[in-house]
Amino acid sequence: MFKHLLTYFLFTFFFSITYLICTGQDTVRIFSDTYDYISGHELQYYIDTSSSKNINEIQQLNSKFKYYNNHEVPNFGLVTGNVWSRFILKNCTNEFHIFIRISYPLLAKVDLYLADPTHKSWELFSSGEYLLNSKNNLLQKEICFQIPIPKDSSRLFYLEAKAYQQMLLPIYVGTFDRTWQAILKEKFAFFIYLGIILSIFFYNFFVFISTRDINYLYYVIYVFFVGFAQVSLLGYSSRYIWPQSKFLIREGVNISGILSGIAVLLFVMNFLHTKRNSRVLHILVNVYIVAYCLAFIPTFLDYSTFSYKYIDILASSGVTLIWIIGLVLVFKSVKEAKFFLIAWTVFILSVILFVLKDFGFLPYNFFTKNVMLLGSAIETILISLALADKINTYKAEREQARMMALSKSEEVRIVLSQQNITLERMVKKRTEDLERANLELTQTLKNLQEAQIQLIQAEKMATLGQLTAGIAHEINNPINFVKSNVKPLQMDLYDLIALIQTYEKQLQLVLSTHALEEIEAFKKKINYPELVEEIRLLLKGIEEGAERTAEIIRGLRIFSRLDESELKKADIHECIDSTLILLRASIPDNVVIEKHYAQLPLIECYPGKLNQMLMNLLTNAIHAVKSKPQHFPQQAGEPSTEEKIIITTSMEPDGKHIRISVADTGTGMTPEVKQKIFEPFFTTKEVGEGTGLGLPIVYSIVEKHGGKIFVETTYGIGSEFIIILPTTPKTVMQTQEVKEQNS
């Protein structure tokens, strides 16, 4: 008996000594107040370049494991393959479970293997590839494992990790309370940063809306994409925005890096006016923008590692280039460059500290882990202050220009006073000349006002036309693709359903009763009849949505003919329908649009101007019916009445003119208001709601077409605008007559 015990003791002792010699492993002790990472001298690693070895094969390669030989967090850089690490944990707490947390969000795969005391079998705790929420995860959206280790016991662990970007392994161990406190602390820091970024984003966005300064637009874009890049680097995009997309989990960091790089360069180019201040630097910035755009190619071709290296090189050199640009422009006395250089220097310092932490030159702690968030927040705040200072400078320059204009206007006033004294002496002799001059000046003023109105509106409508035409063009192709594929998809799905039904009939003849019952149970589980009906309804919804979108696109394409300066033949009904499509969202629910169209020929007109005229008339009609309850409140208990906008077209008896009527049941107008509606800048709307140019523009467009406009209105009942337009304007008719005479 003693001999057997001695043999067993020697065998166990020999096995333990052999294991310790092979592993040379330090034991990481976990106490109640412990929450720390496993440093390089406590961890051995092996790189499986084939990414194919399993735990049993890895266990046979113990001699190839080696220490990281660093007291900081292991940093493997851009590594090809899976990294296996090995460590021993001892539970010195009073709790049965300890927690292992991998505090690096860019890992694509983490598998943790726990050895039994004999090291012959393994328990797998896996987060899986692309899955940040496994069954063994204790804390949702965190790579965190709850591991059972009895008190004062030690266990051997193998950890397999894979990453498509830079590989760091900050493996933290501790109790639940300490782990949870650390996670809350990190999230608190992130949400403070996110709050700062969102505050700066919305503040500058509203400033852009108020000032229309393009620098603020580029800054808003810059803040958005820089914040988005930080969110991606910290893994929040993979956890919360696209947790189910394998491609975006792999490439999200690369894509956000490209977009943030382009946004930064565009902002620098516009804020520092590189084109004006340094032609060479401006060209370099554009070269970098093109280089960033080229980074999309390997990214979308799924060359993750190459893309990450390429973007890393661009980012490193680009940060230096931007700093050099700021320094050069500071020496050129560009005021904006001083603020920018300070802000950018702060950001570069934070990046340097962050990188030094990754390579072990600085300790891996809460500050160094979040230093880039701090630097980014300070940088965005400083640049926001720089923009504010720039606005103050603009205000001072505008005030100075206003004072100079007032000074010049005072000089003009003095000169005019002297001229008036002279004119008063000659008034009796030149009364007739002055009257004629007065008439000419009045006419000139009227012409100038009309020209001003037309120029302002033409510029706005031309821009609107280009925008709507561009939108219609961009959306037209994909929506046609959807429309053309919905019907084949419906047919294919119906064929598949018919095939399934045929299989059911045949299987009833072949399969056993038990198998048929299992099929029926599964059909009930997935609600097969409702599923088929739901597919049909979804396809019908897709088809109707595509038709609706196509209808809107047609309306946009028709309405976008705003820059046409030549007479063309157009369908007046088509113009009305396209305008109504664009105004549909602004029409209240209690307003009914009635259309009474006659058979009309195509008319010679300026289609863009005609669309503009109809837009103004219908907008006024909608405003009239919307504001009616405010001016004419209903009695208590009285049901809401239905308002109408009635559009009628007809042919005039002479056969050479058409009539367009736009009537509404709105507020109507008093005789005093009716007399002034075609005067420029006269409006009955609230301040900021109307310019007083809508009906004067309508009048000028009708006049340009050689037509007439009439207004019939009753206060409290409604108004009707009647437009009479020739089917062929006089200029065209005269040209045709001259051609006939010459022939």
KEDO-311314 format. One record per residue (C-alpha): x, y, z. Coordinates in steps of 0.2 Angstrom, whole numbers, padded with zeros to 4 digits, always signed. Layout:
// residues N
XYZ
...
This chain:
// residues 743
+0000+0000+0000
+0014+0012+0005
+0023+0008-0011
+0008+0013-0022
+0006+0029-0012
+0024+0033-0015
+0023+0029-0033
+0007+0040-0035
+0016+0055-0025
+0031+0054-0036
+0021+0053-0052
+0011+0069-0046
+0026+0078-0041
+0035+0074-0057
+0020+0079-0068
+0019+0096-0058
+0037+0100-0060
+0037+0096-0078
+0022+0107-0081
+0030+0121-0072
+0046+0120-0081
+0036+0119-0098
+0025+0134-0094
+0037+0144-0083
+0020+0153-0079
+0017+0166-0066
+0001+0164-0057
-0011+0179-0057
-0019+0181-0040
-0036+0189-0038
-0041+0197-0022
-0057+0205-0017
-0051+0223-0022
-0043+0217-0038
-0047+0224-0055
-0031+0224-0065
-0025+0218-0082
-0013+0203-0085
+0003+0211-0090
+0015+0204-0103
+0027+0195-0090
+0012+0186-0083
+0006+0180-0100
+0013+0169-0114
+0007+0169-0132
+0008+0160-0148
+0003+0166-0165
-0007+0153-0176
-0004+0161-0194
-0015+0147-0201
-0030+0152-0190
-0034+0133-0190
-0027+0125-0175
-0039+0119-0161
-0036+0118-0142
-0029+0101-0142
-0016+0105-0156
-0012+0121-0146
-0009+0111-0130
+0004+0101-0139
+0014+0117-0144
+0017+0123-0126
+0036+0124-0130
+0032+0137-0143
+0023+0149-0131
+0034+0163-0126
+0032+0178-0114
+0028+0195-0121
+0042+0202-0110
+0034+0218-0106
+0025+0224-0090
+0011+0233-0100
-0003+0227-0110
+0002+0215-0125
+0002+0224-0142
+0004+0213-0157
+0001+0226-0170
-0007+0221-0187
-0005+0202-0185
-0011+0189-0198
-0019+0174-0190
-0026+0170-0172
-0016+0175-0156
-0017+0162-0143
-0012+0167-0125
-0010+0157-0109
-0011+0162-0091
-0015+0155-0074
-0027+0163-0062
-0029+0160-0043
-0045+0164-0034
-0040+0172-0017
-0057+0180-0014
-0072+0173-0005
-0083+0172-0021
-0085+0157-0031
-0084+0166-0048
-0072+0178-0055
-0074+0189-0070
-0062+0190-0085
-0065+0205-0097
-0057+0209-0113
-0056+0228-0113
-0053+0230-0132
-0068+0232-0143
-0061+0229-0160
-0058+0210-0157
-0068+0200-0170
-0067+0184-0161
-0063+0179-0143
-0063+0160-0137
-0059+0157-0118
-0054+0139-0113
-0054+0134-0095
-0044+0118-0090
-0049+0106-0077
-0037+0102-0063
-0029+0087-0073
-0027+0098-0089
-0035+0084-0099
-0052+0092-0103
-0057+0110-0107
-0073+0120-0105
-0076+0133-0118
-0082+0151-0115
-0084+0158-0132
-0090+0175-0138
-0089+0168-0155
-0084+0177-0171
-0093+0193-0174
-0104+0190-0159
-0102+0202-0144
-0117+0194-0135
-0115+0176-0131
-0124+0165-0118
-0108+0165-0107
-0107+0184-0107
-0112+0191-0090
-0113+0210-0095
-0123+0214-0111
-0113+0221-0125
-0096+0218-0116
-0083+0204-0119
-0084+0198-0101
-0084+0180-0095
-0091+0173-0078
-0079+0159-0073
-0081+0147-0058
-0065+0145-0048
-0066+0138-0031
-0058+0148-0017
-0039+0147-0016
-0039+0136-0032
-0029+0140-0048
-0034+0137-0065
-0025+0137-0082
-0033+0147-0096
-0030+0147-0115
-0038+0162-0124
-0039+0163-0143
-0042+0180-0151
-0044+0187-0168
-0044+0205-0175
-0045+0214-0192
-0036+0229-0185
-0022+0232-0173
-0022+0218-0160
-0021+0223-0141
-0025+0211-0127
-0030+0221-0111
-0036+0206-0101
-0044+0212-0085
-0048+0201-0070
-0058+0204-0054
-0074+0202-0045
-0091+0207-0051
-0092+0223-0041
-0074+0229-0047
-0078+0224-0065
-0094+0233-0065
-0087+0249-0057
-0074+0249-0071
-0086+0247-0085
-0097+0261-0078
-0082+0273-0076
-0077+0270-0094
-0095+0272-0100
-0097+0288-0090
-0081+0295-0098
-0088+0291-0115
-0105+0298-0113
-0097+0314-0106
-0087+0315-0123
-0102+0311-0133
-0112+0324-0124
-0098+0337-0128
-0098+0332-0146
-0117+0332-0148
-0118+0349-0140
-0105+0356-0151
-0113+0348-0166
-0131+0355-0163
-0124+0372-0157
-0114+0375-0173
-0128+0367-0184
-0140+0380-0177
-0127+0394-0180
-0125+0388-0198
-0144+0389-0200
-0144+0407-0194
-0128+0413-0202
-0127+0402-0218
-0108+0403-0216
-0101+0388-0225
-0087+0386-0213
-0100+0381-0200
-0107+0368-0212
-0090+0360-0214
-0087+0361-0196
-0103+0352-0192
-0098+0338-0204
-0081+0337-0197
-0088+0336-0179
-0100+0322-0184
-0088+0311-0193
-0074+0313-0180
-0086+0309-0166
-0092+0294-0177
-0074+0288-0179
-0072+0288-0160
-0088+0279-0158
-0081+0266-0170
-0064+0264-0162
-0072+0261-0145
-0083+0248-0152
-0100+0256-0149
-0104+0255-0167
-0102+0237-0168
-0111+0234-0152
-0126+0246-0155
-0127+0252-0173
-0124+0237-0184
-0121+0222-0172
-0128+0210-0185
-0117+0215-0200
-0101+0205-0202
-0095+0217-0215
-0097+0233-0205
-0090+0224-0190
-0074+0221-0200
-0074+0237-0210
-0083+0249-0199
-0067+0256-0191
-0059+0258-0209
-0075+0267-0216
-0076+0279-0201
-0058+0283-0203
-0059+0287-0221
-0075+0298-0219
-0067+0307-0204
-0051+0310-0213
-0060+0317-0228
-0071+0328-0216
-0056+0335-0207
-0047+0339-0223
-0062+0348-0231
-0064+0358-0215
-0046+0363-0215
-0046+0368-0233
-0061+0379-0230
-0058+0386-0213
-0040+0391-0216
-0043+0396-0235
-0028+0386-0241
-0033+0390-0259
-0030+0408-0255
-0016+0407-0243
-0005+0394-0250
-0008+0386-0267
+0005+0372-0264
-0003+0367-0247
-0020+0367-0255
-0015+0355-0269
-0008+0343-0255
-0024+0344-0246
-0033+0339-0262
-0021+0325-0265
-0024+0318-0248
-0043+0319-0250
-0041+0309-0267
-0030+0296-0257
-0043+0294-0244
-0056+0291-0257
-0045+0277-0265
-0045+0269-0248
-0063+0264-0251
-0057+0251-0264
-0048+0239-0253
-0061+0242-0239
-0075+0237-0250
-0065+0223-0258
-0063+0216-0240
-0044+0218-0238
-0046+0223-0220
-0028+0223-0215
-0021+0231-0230
-0035+0245-0229
-0031+0248-0211
-0012+0250-0214
-0016+0261-0229
-0028+0272-0218
-0015+0272-0204
-0001+0279-0215
-0013+0292-0222
-0019+0297-0205
-0001+0298-0198
+0006+0309-0212
-0011+0318-0214
-0010+0324-0195
+0008+0330-0198
+0003+0339-0214
-0012+0348-0206
+0000+0354-0192
+0012+0360-0204
-0002+0369-0213
-0007+0378-0197
+0011+0382-0193
+0014+0390-0210
-0001+0400-0210
+0003+0406-0192
+0019+0413-0199
+0009+0421-0213
-0002+0430-0200
-0018+0421-0204
-0028+0424-0188
-0038+0408-0189
-0023+0398-0190
-0017+0402-0172
-0033+0395-0164
-0032+0380-0176
-0014+0376-0172
-0017+0376-0154
-0032+0365-0155
-0023+0353-0167
-0007+0352-0156
-0018+0347-0141
-0026+0333-0152
-0009+0327-0159
-0002+0326-0141
-0017+0316-0136
-0014+0304-0150
+0005+0303-0146
+0000+0298-0128
-0013+0286-0134
+0000+0277-0146
+0014+0277-0132
+0002+0268-0121
-0001+0255-0134
+0018+0252-0136
+0021+0251-0117
+0030+0267-0115
+0016+0273-0104
+0005+0264-0092
-0012+0257-0098
-0024+0265-0086
-0040+0275-0087
-0032+0291-0092
-0021+0284-0106
-0035+0274-0112
-0047+0289-0114
-0034+0302-0117
-0039+0303-0136
-0057+0306-0131
-0051+0321-0120
-0039+0328-0134
-0053+0326-0147
-0066+0335-0135
-0054+0349-0131
-0049+0351-0150
-0067+0353-0155
-0071+0366-0141
-0056+0376-0146
-0060+0376-0165
-0078+0380-0160
-0071+0396-0151
-0061+0400-0166
-0076+0400-0177
-0085+0411-0164
-0071+0423-0165
-0072+0423-0184
-0090+0428-0183
-0086+0442-0171
-0073+0448-0184
-0086+0447-0198
-0098+0457-0187
-0085+0471-0184
-0081+0471-0203
-0099+0473-0207
-0102+0487-0194
-0087+0496-0201
-0094+0494-0219
-0111+0500-0213
-0103+0516-0205
-0094+0519-0221
-0110+0518-0230
-0119+0529-0218
-0104+0542-0220
-0106+0541-0239
-0125+0543-0238
-0123+0558-0227
-0111+0566-0241
-0124+0561-0254
-0138+0569-0243
-0128+0586-0242
-0125+0586-0261
-0143+0583-0264
-0148+0597-0252
-0138+0609-0262
-0145+0603-0278
-0162+0605-0271
-0159+0623-0267
-0153+0626-0285
-0168+0616-0292
-0180+0626-0282
-0174+0642-0290
-0177+0635-0307
-0193+0626-0304
-0204+0638-0313
-0194+0637-0329
-0192+0619-0329
-0209+0612-0322
-0213+0602-0338
-0195+0595-0339
-0196+0589-0321
-0213+0581-0323
-0207+0571-0338
-0191+0567-0328
-0202+0562-0313
-0212+0550-0324
-0197+0543-0332
-0189+0540-0314
-0205+0532-0308
-0206+0520-0323
-0187+0516-0320
-0190+0513-0302
-0204+0501-0306
-0194+0492-0319
-0179+0491-0306
-0191+0484-0293
-0198+0471-0305
-0181+0467-0311
-0175+0465-0293
-0189+0453-0289
-0187+0443-0305
-0168+0441-0302
-0170+0436-0284
-0184+0424-0287
-0175+0417-0303
-0159+0413-0294
-0169+0404-0280
-0180+0395-0292
-0165+0390-0303
-0156+0383-0288
-0172+0374-0283
-0174+0367-0301
-0156+0361-0301
-0159+0353-0284
-0175+0344-0288
-0169+0339-0305
-0153+0331-0297
-0164+0322-0284
-0176+0315-0297
-0161+0309-0308
-0152+0301-0293
-0168+0292-0287
-0175+0287-0304
-0163+0273-0308
-0164+0264-0292
-0183+0266-0290
-0185+0259-0308
-0174+0244-0303
-0186+0241-0288
-0201+0243-0299
-0195+0231-0313
-0190+0218-0300
-0205+0218-0289
-0216+0209-0301
-0204+0195-0305
-0201+0193-0287
-0220+0191-0284
-0221+0178-0298
-0206+0168-0291
-0213+0168-0273
-0230+0162-0279
-0221+0149-0289
-0211+0143-0273
-0228+0143-0263
-0236+0133-0276
-0221+0121-0276
-0222+0119-0257
-0241+0115-0259
-0237+0102-0272
-0224+0094-0261
-0236+0094-0247
-0249+0084-0257
-0235+0072-0263
-0228+0070-0245
-0245+0066-0238
-0244+0050-0249
-0226+0045-0244
-0222+0051-0226
-0228+0043-0210
-0241+0051-0199
-0228+0056-0186
-0218+0065-0200
-0233+0074-0206
-0238+0079-0188
-0220+0086-0186
-0222+0096-0202
-0239+0102-0197
-0233+0107-0180
-0218+0117-0188
-0231+0126-0199
-0241+0131-0184
-0226+0137-0175
-0221+0148-0189
-0239+0153-0193
-0237+0147-0211
-0254+0154-0218
-0251+0171-0210
-0233+0171-0216
-0238+0168-0234
-0251+0182-0233
-0238+0193-0224
-0226+0190-0239
-0240+0195-0251
-0244+0211-0242
-0226+0216-0240
-0223+0214-0259
-0239+0223-0262
-0233+0237-0250
-0216+0237-0259
-0225+0239-0276
-0236+0253-0270
-0222+0262-0262
-0211+0261-0278
-0226+0268-0288
-0228+0282-0276
-0210+0286-0277
-0210+0286-0296
-0225+0298-0296
-0215+0310-0284
-0200+0308-0296
-0211+0312-0311
-0217+0328-0302
-0200+0333-0297
-0194+0331-0315
-0208+0341-0322
-0206+0355-0309
-0188+0356-0311
-0189+0365-0328
-0186+0381-0320
-0171+0387-0330
-0179+0386-0347
-0179+0403-0355
-0186+0398-0372
-0205+0396-0376
-0210+0378-0377
-0226+0368-0378
-0232+0361-0362
-0247+0353-0354
-0255+0364-0341
-0263+0350-0332
-0246+0341-0330
-0239+0357-0323
-0253+0358-0310
-0252+0340-0305
-0233+0341-0303
-0235+0356-0292
-0248+0348-0281
-0237+0333-0279
-0223+0344-0272
-0236+0353-0261
-0245+0338-0255
-0236+0337-0238
-0241+0355-0234
-0260+0352-0237
-0270+0350-0221
-0280+0334-0219
-0297+0344-0219
-0293+0352-0236
-0300+0343-0251
-0292+0347-0268
-0305+0347-0282
-0299+0346-0300
-0310+0350-0315
-0300+0348-0331
-0306+0352-0348
-0299+0345-0364
-0285+0358-0368
-0271+0359-0381
-0253+0361-0378
-0249+0379-0375
-0233+0389-0380
-0226+0395-0364
-0211+0396-0352
-0214+0380-0342
-0203+0384-0327
-0212+0401-0325
-0228+0393-0327
-0224+0381-0313
-0218+0395-0302
-0235+0404-0305
-0245+0389-0300
-0234+0386-0285
-0237+0404-0278
-0256+0403-0282
-0258+0386-0273
-0247+0391-0259
-0257+0406-0256
-0273+0396-0257
-0267+0383-0244
-0261+0397-0232
-0279+0405-0234
-0288+0389-0229
-0275+0384-0215
-0277+0402-0207
-0296+0402-0208
-0299+0394-0191
-0288+0408-0183
-0298+0422-0190
-0315+0414-0190
-0316+0402-0175
-0330+0389-0174
-0343+0389-0161
-0342+0377-0146
-0348+0360-0151
-0348+0364-0170
-0341+0350-0180
-0325+0355-0191
-0330+0359-0208
-0321+0353-0224
-0312+0366-0234
-0309+0365-0252
-0297+0371-0265
-0305+0370-0283
-0294+0370-0298
-0304+0372-0315
-0297+0374-0333
-0307+0378-0348
-0305+0384-0366
-0311+0402-0370
-0324+0404-0383
-0312+0412-0396
-0302+0396-0395
-0285+0405-0394
-0285+0407-0375
-0286+0395-0360
-0294+0399-0343
-0286+0393-0326
-0296+0396-0310
-0289+0393-0293
-0303+0395-0280
-0302+0392-0261
-0314+0393-0246
-0301+0402-0235
-0302+0419-0227
-0305+0429-0242
-0300+0448-0243
-0306+0465-0239
-0308+0477-0254
-0293+0487-0246
-0282+0472-0246
-0288+0467-0264
-0282+0483-0271
-0264+0480-0264
-0261+0462-0267
-0250+0465-0283
-0239+0478-0275
-0222+0471-0271
-0218+0467-0253
-0236+0469-0248
-0241+0454-0237
-0255+0450-0224
-0245+0436-0216
-0235+0436-0200
-0218+0443-0199
-0206+0430-0206
-0219+0420-0215
-0221+0429-0231
-0210+0441-0242
-0225+0450-0252
-0217+0444-0268
-0228+0429-0273
-0243+0438-0281
-0232+0452-0289
-0222+0438-0297
-0238+0429-0303
-0243+0445-0311
-0227+0448-0320
-0227+0430-0326
-0245+0431-0333
-0240+0448-0341
-0224+0440-0349
-0236+0427-0357
-0247+0441-0364
-0261+0435-0352
-0273+0443-0339
-0277+0439-0321
-0293+0443-0312
-0297+0441-0293
-0314+0438-0286
-0315+0438-0267
-0327+0439-0252
-0321+0442-0235
-0324+0426-0224
-0330+0415-0238
-0315+0413-0250
-0306+0419-0266
-0304+0415-0284
-0289+0419-0295
-0293+0418-0314
-0279+0417-0326
-0282+0419-0345
-0267+0414-0356
-0265+0413-0375
-0261+0396-0382
-0248+0405-0393
-0240+0421-0386
-0240+0437-0397
-0221+0436-0400
-0223+0419-0407
-0239+0423-0418
-0230+0439-0425
-0215+0428-0430
-0226+0415-0438
-0235+0430-0448
-0218+0437-0454
-0213+0419-0460
-0229+0417-0469
-0227+0434-0478
-0209+0431-0483
-0215+0414-0490
